[in-house]
Amino acid sequence: MGIFSCHCQSLSSNILKQVSLNIYNNRKMTTSLHIKENLEFVRAKMIAASLKRAEEAVAYKTPRLVAVSKTKPVIDVIEAYHAGQRHFGENYIQELAEKSADSKILEKCPEICWHFIGHLQRNKVNKILSVQNLYMIETVDSLKLASALNTSWIKLEKTEKLKIMVQVNTSGEENKSGVPPSEATNLTKQIMNDCPGLEVCGLMTIGAYDYDVTLGPNPDFLKLVECHKEICHILDIQPGSLELSMGMSSDYEHAIELGSTNIRIGSTIFGPRATKH
């Protein structure tokens, strides 16, 4: 009876392993196809939206797609990379640190470019700068934060400057980070003058969620466009050399039409995400 019981347990264990393997392989195939098709869908929409740009926005750069992979597994990042995606965004420092150091990503995604798009505290500066393949920090919203990044970056003795964007709170919502629009020009000027280790690549905003575009152009995006115009005029910057990061899954086409050069898309590419606890 004991031998029979052990045999059954062994058989059950083998069946469970096979079932688990089948689930994993099926998920992998489904995920691969799902992510690839979604990326193709988004890219097609980006091109179409670019053709509808206002005349003054035509000179801006071709939009960059940042695939927001927060809460998504490493396998999804790899599948998106294999489908041609290179720029990825993360909101949480710990998650970004873990993914950027993952052995599979380092092996299979050698040209990956990480964007940090979450709120950054000064006590986390060294941690974020240790991220492998860090491309840009899009959420610099104060001179104190910029100075901390500048000091730490210079100590690393890098040959290139650290790419950053100035985050602007165009919606005025208290739960969103960013400098008020009225202070965007001054902050940009101070960073350019006082932080030689940083390269200000553009302006970034989140804006209010679920804006109804049938009511007209998104006022939060228009505010960022106005900030862009003012900064370029006062600081004598060519408009095409200062990016605009605005637009997410629900409004990226509209953002591109208004001049966005950098969109951050998560759920439309990877599907709904689990709640972060």
VEXKOLMAR-828631 format. One line per 2 residues: number of its first residue (from 0); for each residue x, y, z of C-alpha. Coordinates in nm, 2 decimals. Example, Ala and Ser with C-alpha at 12.3 -4.5 7.8 and 13.67 -1.06 7.14 Angstrom:
2
0 = 1.23,-0.45,0.78 ~ 1.37,-0.11,0.71
This chain:
277
0 = 0.00,0.00,0.00 ~ 0.29,0.23,0.08
2 = 0.45,0.17,-0.25 ~ 0.13,0.23,-0.43
4 = 0.08,0.56,-0.24 ~ 0.43,0.68,-0.33
6 = 0.38,0.59,-0.69 ~ 0.05,0.79,-0.70
8 = 0.22,1.09,-0.53 ~ 0.51,1.07,-0.78
10 = 0.26,1.05,-1.07 ~ 0.06,1.34,-0.93
12 = 0.37,1.54,-0.89 ~ 0.47,1.48,-1.25
14 = 0.13,1.57,-1.38 ~ 0.13,1.89,-1.18
16 = 0.47,1.98,-1.32 ~ 0.35,1.91,-1.68
18 = 0.04,2.12,-1.62 ~ 0.24,2.40,-1.48
20 = 0.48,2.39,-1.77 ~ 0.19,2.39,-2.02
22 = 0.03,2.69,-1.85 ~ 0.37,2.87,-1.85
24 = 0.43,2.80,-2.22 ~ 0.07,2.89,-2.32
26 = 0.10,3.22,-2.12 ~ 0.43,3.29,-2.29
28 = 0.29,3.24,-2.63 ~ -0.02,3.45,-2.55
30 = 0.18,3.72,-2.39 ~ 0.43,3.74,-2.68
32 = 0.15,3.77,-2.94 ~ -0.05,4.00,-2.72
34 = 0.23,4.25,-2.65 ~ 0.37,4.24,-3.01
36 = 0.02,4.32,-3.16 ~ -0.05,4.59,-2.90
38 = 0.29,4.76,-2.98 ~ 0.21,4.75,-3.35
40 = -0.13,4.90,-3.27 ~ 0.01,5.18,-3.07
42 = 0.28,5.26,-3.32 ~ 0.03,5.28,-3.60
44 = -0.18,5.52,-3.39 ~ 0.13,5.73,-3.31
46 = 0.20,5.77,-3.68 ~ -0.16,5.87,-3.76
48 = -0.17,6.12,-3.47 ~ 0.16,6.27,-3.59
50 = 0.01,6.35,-3.93 ~ -0.27,6.55,-3.75
52 = -0.03,6.77,-3.56 ~ -0.09,7.15,-3.55
54 = 0.14,7.34,-3.78 ~ 0.35,7.48,-3.49
56 = 0.40,7.12,-3.36 ~ 0.53,6.97,-3.69
58 = 0.89,7.07,-3.61 ~ 0.90,6.87,-3.29
60 = 1.07,6.53,-3.28 ~ 0.91,6.21,-3.38
62 = 0.74,6.08,-3.07 ~ 0.93,5.83,-2.85
64 = 0.73,5.54,-2.71 ~ 0.80,5.46,-2.35
66 = 0.65,5.13,-2.25 ~ 0.55,5.15,-1.88
68 = 0.62,4.81,-1.73 ~ 0.54,4.88,-1.37
70 = 0.40,4.57,-1.18 ~ 0.46,4.36,-1.49
72 = 0.69,4.06,-1.49 ~ 1.04,4.04,-1.65
74 = 0.91,3.81,-1.92 ~ 0.68,4.08,-2.05
76 = 0.96,4.33,-2.07 ~ 1.17,4.08,-2.27
78 = 0.88,4.01,-2.50 ~ 0.83,4.38,-2.57
80 = 1.20,4.42,-2.63 ~ 1.20,4.13,-2.88
82 = 0.91,4.31,-3.06 ~ 1.14,4.61,-3.11
84 = 1.07,4.82,-2.80 ~ 1.37,4.98,-2.64
86 = 1.25,5.25,-2.40 ~ 1.07,5.13,-2.08
88 = 0.94,5.33,-1.78 ~ 0.90,5.25,-1.42
90 = 0.73,5.44,-1.14 ~ 0.88,5.26,-0.83
92 = 1.25,5.28,-0.76 ~ 1.27,4.93,-0.60
94 = 1.10,4.77,-0.89 ~ 1.32,4.95,-1.14
96 = 1.63,4.85,-0.95 ~ 1.53,4.49,-0.95
98 = 1.43,4.47,-1.31 ~ 1.73,4.66,-1.44
100 = 1.96,4.42,-1.26 ~ 1.77,4.11,-1.36
102 = 2.01,3.86,-1.53 ~ 1.76,3.77,-1.80
104 = 1.70,4.13,-1.89 ~ 2.07,4.21,-1.89
106 = 2.13,3.91,-2.12 ~ 1.84,3.94,-2.36
108 = 1.79,4.32,-2.36 ~ 2.14,4.48,-2.39
110 = 2.01,4.80,-2.55 ~ 1.73,4.87,-2.31
112 = 1.68,5.23,-2.19 ~ 1.51,5.28,-1.86
114 = 1.30,5.60,-1.78 ~ 1.21,5.68,-1.42
116 = 0.86,5.83,-1.43 ~ 0.76,5.82,-1.06
118 = 0.81,6.06,-0.77 ~ 1.17,6.08,-0.67
120 = 1.28,6.17,-0.31 ~ 1.63,6.31,-0.25
122 = 1.72,6.02,-0.02 ~ 1.67,5.78,-0.31
124 = 1.91,5.96,-0.55 ~ 2.20,5.72,-0.51
126 = 1.97,5.42,-0.56 ~ 1.82,5.56,-0.88
128 = 2.16,5.65,-1.02 ~ 2.29,5.29,-0.96
130 = 2.03,5.16,-1.21 ~ 2.19,4.99,-1.50
132 = 2.10,5.13,-1.84 ~ 1.93,5.43,-1.69
134 = 1.84,5.66,-1.97 ~ 1.64,5.95,-1.82
136 = 1.47,6.08,-1.51 ~ 1.15,6.25,-1.62
138 = 1.03,6.38,-1.28 ~ 1.27,6.65,-1.15
140 = 1.05,6.90,-0.98 ~ 1.28,7.11,-0.76
142 = 1.62,7.27,-0.76 ~ 1.71,7.07,-0.44
144 = 1.64,6.74,-0.62 ~ 1.83,6.85,-0.93
146 = 2.13,6.96,-0.71 ~ 2.13,6.63,-0.53
148 = 2.12,6.44,-0.86 ~ 2.39,6.67,-1.00
150 = 2.63,6.62,-0.71 ~ 2.59,6.24,-0.70
152 = 2.62,6.21,-1.08 ~ 2.94,6.41,-1.09
154 = 3.09,6.19,-0.82 ~ 3.03,5.89,-1.05
156 = 3.26,6.05,-1.30 ~ 3.04,5.97,-1.60
158 = 3.15,6.09,-1.94 ~ 2.80,6.20,-2.04
160 = 2.54,6.42,-1.86 ~ 2.24,6.27,-1.69
162 = 1.93,6.32,-1.90 ~ 1.64,6.47,-1.70
164 = 1.30,6.64,-1.76 ~ 1.14,6.91,-1.55
166 = 0.80,6.79,-1.42 ~ 0.52,7.05,-1.43
168 = 0.20,7.01,-1.24 ~ -0.03,7.15,-1.51
170 = -0.35,7.03,-1.35 ~ -0.29,7.19,-1.01
172 = -0.39,6.87,-0.83 ~ -0.24,6.83,-0.49
174 = -0.19,6.45,-0.54 ~ 0.04,6.51,-0.84
176 = 0.40,6.62,-0.82 ~ 0.56,6.89,-1.03
178 = 0.65,7.25,-1.03 ~ 0.37,7.50,-1.09
180 = 0.36,7.63,-1.45 ~ 0.45,7.98,-1.34
182 = 0.78,7.85,-1.19 ~ 0.88,7.61,-1.48
184 = 1.09,7.86,-1.67 ~ 1.29,7.97,-1.36
186 = 1.35,7.61,-1.25 ~ 1.47,7.51,-1.59
188 = 1.70,7.81,-1.60 ~ 1.84,7.74,-1.26
190 = 1.91,7.37,-1.34 ~ 2.09,7.47,-1.67
192 = 2.30,7.73,-1.49 ~ 2.38,7.55,-1.16
194 = 2.38,7.17,-1.25 ~ 2.65,7.11,-1.51
196 = 2.61,6.73,-1.47 ~ 2.25,6.74,-1.59
198 = 2.10,6.78,-1.94 ~ 1.75,6.92,-1.94
200 = 1.59,6.73,-2.23 ~ 1.24,6.85,-2.19
202 = 0.92,6.91,-1.99 ~ 0.69,6.64,-1.85
204 = 0.34,6.64,-1.72 ~ 0.07,6.39,-1.61
206 = -0.24,6.61,-1.63 ~ -0.58,6.52,-1.50
208 = -0.70,6.17,-1.58 ~ -0.98,6.09,-1.82
210 = -1.02,6.43,-1.97 ~ -1.30,6.43,-2.23
212 = -1.14,6.55,-2.56 ~ -1.48,6.63,-2.71
214 = -1.47,6.94,-2.49 ~ -1.17,7.07,-2.68
216 = -0.79,7.04,-2.64 ~ -0.68,6.92,-2.30
218 = -0.60,7.24,-2.10 ~ -0.32,7.06,-1.90
220 = -0.14,6.97,-2.22 ~ -0.19,7.33,-2.36
222 = -0.03,7.46,-2.04 ~ 0.28,7.25,-2.09
224 = 0.29,7.37,-2.45 ~ 0.28,7.73,-2.33
226 = 0.56,7.65,-2.07 ~ 0.76,7.51,-2.36
228 = 0.71,7.82,-2.57 ~ 0.80,8.05,-2.29
230 = 1.12,7.86,-2.19 ~ 1.24,7.83,-2.55
232 = 1.18,8.21,-2.60 ~ 1.34,8.33,-2.27
234 = 1.63,8.08,-2.26 ~ 1.69,8.10,-2.64
236 = 1.64,7.73,-2.70 ~ 1.54,7.58,-3.03
238 = 1.18,7.44,-2.99 ~ 1.27,7.11,-3.15
240 = 1.55,7.05,-2.90 ~ 1.33,7.06,-2.59
242 = 1.10,6.76,-2.56 ~ 0.74,6.74,-2.43
244 = 0.65,6.43,-2.24 ~ 0.27,6.41,-2.21
246 = 0.02,6.15,-2.30 ~ -0.06,5.80,-2.16
248 = -0.28,5.51,-2.27 ~ -0.61,5.71,-2.25
250 = -0.49,6.02,-2.43 ~ -0.16,5.97,-2.62
252 = -0.30,6.04,-2.96 ~ -0.44,6.37,-2.85
254 = -0.11,6.45,-2.68 ~ 0.08,6.38,-2.99
256 = -0.14,6.60,-3.20 ~ -0.07,6.89,-2.95
258 = 0.31,6.83,-2.99 ~ 0.41,6.55,-2.75
260 = 0.75,6.39,-2.83 ~ 0.75,6.13,-2.56
262 = 0.44,5.92,-2.46 ~ 0.42,5.68,-2.17
264 = 0.20,5.38,-2.24 ~ 0.14,5.09,-2.00
266 = -0.20,4.91,-2.00 ~ -0.26,4.95,-2.38
268 = 0.06,4.75,-2.43 ~ 0.08,4.51,-2.14
270 = -0.29,4.49,-2.04 ~ -0.44,4.59,-1.70
272 = -0.20,4.59,-1.41 ~ -0.23,4.46,-1.07
274 = -0.28,4.70,-0.78 ~ 0.05,4.79,-0.61
276 = 0.04,4.72,-0.24
